[in-house]
Amino acid sequence: MNNNVNSLNKNSLKHVLFGSLIGTTIEFFDFYIYANAAVLVFPQLFFPSADSTNSVLLSLATFSIAFLSRPIGSAVFGHYGDKIGRKTTLVIALLTMGISTVCIGFLPSYASIGIAAPLLLMLCRFGQGVGLGGEWGGAVLLAIENAPPNKRAWYGMFPQLGAPIGLLLSGGVFLLLTDTMTAEAFIDYGWRIPFIASSLLVLVGFYIRLNITETPAFENAKEEKSEIKVPFFTLIKFYKNQLIFGTLAAMTTFLLFYLMTVFTLSWATSDLDYSKRDFLLMQLFSVLFFAMFIPISALIADKIGRRKTLIYVTVAIALFGFLFSLAMNSGNTVVVTLFLCVGMSLMGCTYGPLGTFLSELFPTNVRYSGTSLAFNMSGIIGAAFAPMAAIWLATNYSLTYVGFYLSVASLASIIALLVINKKEHKF
């Protein structure tokens, strides 16, 4: 009890919530500037080809690497987060992501060092994934494990807000650079600026994280000696169903997001004749709706339950998939912008309570590992190859099939949410 009180006294509400938000904002900013560059710059600089479509697909393949490495980050950082605590693990995860991102800004192009350039890019992207795989779960637990029982979704949505804020910052930076620089200067060195400048954000996050104390739930678990030797093995042995169904439940969240961002940006600027600047502005406007609906959905989830909220929203996403072709092929900028806003609103509604929902599936001594693995495995299934798969479907069939892709994934998530173990573990 004393540990609990002391931790709460040290970790003021403002400190806890800002500490969880700043880290995910930095992590997602780093992650998204790569996503923008993978569409706008990397095909020419790292994957030159006579066929521009092949260049884009190769560039998006490196985008997928981070999703494949995120579960590794979840397993490694989750192990230490459950063994030695949330705070130290969060600091190391932030540095892993930050160093990988800054290194990308200094990479020579294919024209300078040949095949070594894309290989180094892939290595840095791998590091980004490992860092983010360890960051997200710890940031969510930092907020939730300091929350009163009736406000867990509200506290848990603060690290989730890092996603739209990071996206707004990354998109805004790329928009500013493309507006103020010539195309030649941007390709030559301008794209490097956000990668290198992210080091300043990392230093801020590092300082804040160092001044946060351990969460009450983890301190209580240590006091009760409920720590286990290898959290990952315990997770696989006793919480396999929660891990599998939690992964499937979160899958649609990732698919929706990367269809609405990376795929639509690529398709609209290559096949629908939108300028990159115009479509980036449309996307940035839609992100405001993403941010707005995260706290709204958290309030709803605290009233009616996290699982029920996710079921209702995922049903809406399944129906939304049938509008994909109709809206994107309308040729009307207002209709397309509205489509993006609705999609990102649904994204906010599912993303807001997701971290809290996943954390409640696991007990404290495996919670960091379980929450992180479920979240990041769903990233592999839902998003790692989503932009490439959507481009292939749209090219070989039509945009209608991209919508079907989203609706079928939503159905799988709905089934997982219906059959998942409803037991809530002690915090």
N, C-alpha and C positions, 0 to 999 in steps of 0.2 A: 504493500500500500504506500509506504514512504517513497519508494522509487517512482511510483505512478504520480504522486503529488509533486515530487521534485521535478520530474520531467515536464509535467504540465506547466509548472511555474517557470521553468527555463524556456520552454518552447511556447511563447505567446502565440495567440491565434494568428496574428498578422505575420509573425516570423515563419510559422509552419506553412501557411498557405502560400506566402510569397516564395518560400524556399522550394516548395513543390512545383510552383508555376514557373519560376525562372529557369529551372533546369530543363523542363520539357520544352519550353519556348526555344531555348538555345539548341537543344537536340533536334527539334523539328525544323528550326530554321536551317541548320546544317543539312538535314536530310532533304529538305525541299529545294535548296539552291542546287543540289545535285540533280533533282528531278527536272528543274527548269533547264539547266545546262545540258542534260541528257537529250532534251528535245531541240534546244536552240543552237548549241555550240559543238558538243562532243562528236556528233556524226561527221562534221567536216574536219575537226582537228585530230581526232583519235581513230576514226574509222573511215578514212577516205575511200570512196568506191565510185565506180561509174554509175552504179544504180543507187539513187538517193534513198530508196525504200530500204535496201539492204543496210545502208549506213545507219539509218534510224533504228532498225531492228537490232543491229549489233550494239548500238548505244544503249537501247532499252534493256538488252540482255545484261549489261553491267549494272543497270539500275536494279535488276532482280537479285544480284549477288548479296546485297545487304539484307534482303529478306531471308535468304538462305543462312546467313551468318547470325542473324538475330537470335535464333534459338540457342546457338552456342553461347552467345552473351548471356542469355537467360539462364542457362545451366551453370555457367561459371560464376557470374555475379549473383545469381540466385542462391547458389551454394554458400558463398561467403556472406551474403545478406542475411541468410537464415542462421549462419554460424556465428559471425562476429558482429553483426548489426547492420542496420540500414544506412547509417550516416557514412561510414568509411567507404562502403561499397558504392554509394552514390557519387562520392567525390572521384573515385577511380574511374567509374563508368563515364562521367562527364569529361574527364581528361582524355580517355580513349577516343571518344567521339570527336572532341575538339582537335586533337593532334592529327587525326586522320583527315579531317576536313581542311585544315590549314595546309597540309602537305599537297592536297589536290591543287591548290592555288599556285604551287611552285612547279608542277609537273611540266616537262617539255612535251611538245606535240609529236605526232607520228612523223612529221616531216623532219624533225630534229634527230630522233633516236630510233625510229622505226618501230618494230613490234614491241620493244620494251615499253613504249609509251602506254598503250592500252593495258599491258600487263601490270604496270605500276598503278594505273588508274583502278584496275580491278582490286589490287591489294588494298588501296586506300578505301575503296568502297566496302570491302570486307570489314575493315576496321570500323567504319561508320556503323555498320550493322551490329557488330559485336557491342559497341558502346551503347547504342540505342536499345539493344536487347536487354542490357543490364540497367539502363536508366529508368525506363518507363515504370516497371514494376515497383522499384524502390520509391519513386516520386509519388505514385498512387498510395503506397502504404504509409509514407510519411504523413500524408493528409488524412487517410482513413483511420489509421491507428491512433490518431489524436482526436477523432471525432466522437461526439455523443451518439448513441445508437439511433436516435431519430433524425440525425442529420448526416449520415454517412454518405449518401449520394451527393449531398450539397458540398461537403468537404472534398469528396472524391472527384468532383467535376473541375476543381481548380487546376490540377495538373493536365486535365483534358483540354483546358483552354489554351494550353501551350501550342496545341496543333494549329488552330486557326490564327493565333498571333504569329507563330513562326511562318505560316504560309503567307500571311499578309506582309510580313517583313521581307521575306525572300522574293515574293512577286513584286513588291514595291521597289526593292533594290534593283531588280533586273529591268523593270519598267523605266526607272530613273536613268539607269546606265544606257539603255537603248535609245532613250529620248535625248540624252545629252552628248552622246558620242556618235561618231560615224560608224557605219557597219564594219569597216575595216579595223578601226581602233578597238571596237568591242570584241571582235574575233581575235585580234592580236593580243590584247592584254586586259581589256575591260572586264571580261567575264571572271578574271582571277580575283578582282577586288573583293567581292562578297566572301569568297572562301578565306582569303587572308584576313579580312577584317573581322571575321567571326572569332578570331583569337581574343579580341577585346571583350566580347560577350562571355566567352569561356572564363576569363579572369574574374569577371563580376560574379558569375555563377559559382566559381570555385571559392571565392571569399565568403559568399553567403552560406554555402553548404558547410564550410568549416565551422561556422558559428551556430550550427543547429545541433541539439543534443539528441540522444536516442529516443525512439518512440516508447510510450508507456507499455504498449502490448509486448514489445520485444523485451523490455526490462523485466516485466512480470513473468514472461516465459523463462527467462534466465533464473529468476529468483525461485521459480517452482521447479527448476532443473528439468524442464521439458525439452531441452535441446537434444537433437538427434545427430548421430555421427555423420551420415551421408543423406541429406534431405532429398536428393534426387531419387535415390533408390527407394526411400520410403514413399515418395510421391508416386512412383511407378507401381509399387506393390499395393498400396492401400487406397490411392486416389486416382486410379486409372480412368474410371468412368467420368469423374469430374473433369479431368484433363481433356479427354476426347470430346465430350459433349460441350465443354466450355469453348474449346477450339472451334468446333463447328458453329456454335452459337454466335461467335464473334466474326466468323468468316465474311459474312455479307457486308459488315461495316467497312472492312478493308476494300472489298471489291467495289462497292459503291463509290468510295472516296477516290480511288485511282482511275475509275472510269470517268468520273466527273472532272478530274484534274489533268492527269498525264495523257490519257487517251483522247479526251475531247480537244485538248490543246494541239496535240499532234494531228488529229484528223481534220479539225477545222482549219488549220493553217496550211495543210497540204492538199486536202481534197475538196474543201468547201470554200476556198478562196477568201478566208478571213486573214487580215494582216495579224502578225504576231502581237503587235501593240494593242489592237482593238480587242482581240480575244483575251489577252491578259487582263485588260481592264474589266471585261465582262466577268471573268473568273474572280478577280479580286472583289468585285461588288458582291458576287454570290457568297464569298467567304464570310462576309458580314452576317449573313443568315446562319451560316454554320456556327459562328461564335455566339449569336444571339440565342439559338435554340439549345445550346449545351446547358446553361443554367436553368432554362425553362424545363427541360426534360428531367434535370436533377430534382427540381422541386416536385414534379409530378411523381417521380420514382420514389421519393421519400414518403409520399402520401399513399400510393396504390401498390408499391412494390417494384423492385428493379426488374424482376423476371417478367412480370405482367406488362410493364412499360415496353420492354424490348420485344415482346411478342407482338404487341399492337403496331409498333413502328416497323417491324420487319414485314408484317403483312402489307403495310402501306408501300414499302420498298418493292415488294413483289409486283404490286399493281403498277407502280411507277415505271417498271421495266417496259411495259407495253407502250409507253409514250416516247420511247427513245428515238425511234426512226421518225415518227410523226413530227417531233419538235426539231431535231437536228437537221432534218431535210426540208424544213419549212421555208428556208431562204429569208426568214424574217428575223432580224437582229433582236427585236423585242421578245419574240417567242422563244428564241434560243436562250436569251438572258433569263427569262422567267423559268425556263426548264432547268438551267443551272442553279437558280435560286431555290427551287423546290427540292432538287436533288441534294443540295448542301444543307437545306433545312432538315431533311430526313436524316442526313449524316449527323447533324448536331443532336438530333433526338435519340439516335442509337448510341452515339459516342459518349454523351454526357454520363449516363448511368453504367456504362460498360465496365469501367475499372472497378467500381464498387461491387457490381454483380460478380465479377470473376474473383475478387478477393474474398468474397463471402463463401466461396466454394471450398476453401482450404483453411486448416487451423494455422495458428501463428508460426509453429516451428517448420512448416513447409510452405508458408504463404507467399514469400518472395519468389521461390522457385516455381510454385504452381501457377500463380497469377501471371508471371512473366512468360512462362513457357506456353500457356494457353493463348495469351495475347499474341505472341510472336509466331507460334505455329499457325495461328489463323492468318497471320500476315503472309506466310508462304502459300497457303492454300488459296486465300482470297485475293492476294495482290501481287505476289512475286512475278507472275507471268500474265497478269491481267491486261496490261497495256498491249503486249504482243499478241495475246490471244484475241483481244478485241479488234486489233488492226487486221489480223488474219481473217476473222469472221466477217468484218465489214468489207474487206477487199474481195473475198471469195464468195460471199453470199450477199449480205446487206446489213445496214445498221439495225434492222429489225432483229437479227440474230444476236446482236450485242445486248439488246434489251431482254431477249429470252435467256441469255447467259446470266444476267442479273436476277431474273425472276426465278430461275431454277435454283441458283445459289440461295436465294431468300427462302425458298421452300425447305431446303436442307437445314437452314438455321432455325426455322420455325419448329421443325420436328425435334431438333436438338434441345431447344428451349422447353418444349412440352414434356420431354422424357427425362430431363436432367434431374439429378438428386436435389431436392428442395431444402435439405437440411442446412441450417446456417450455423457456422462455427463461432465459438467464443472469441471476442476481441479483448 
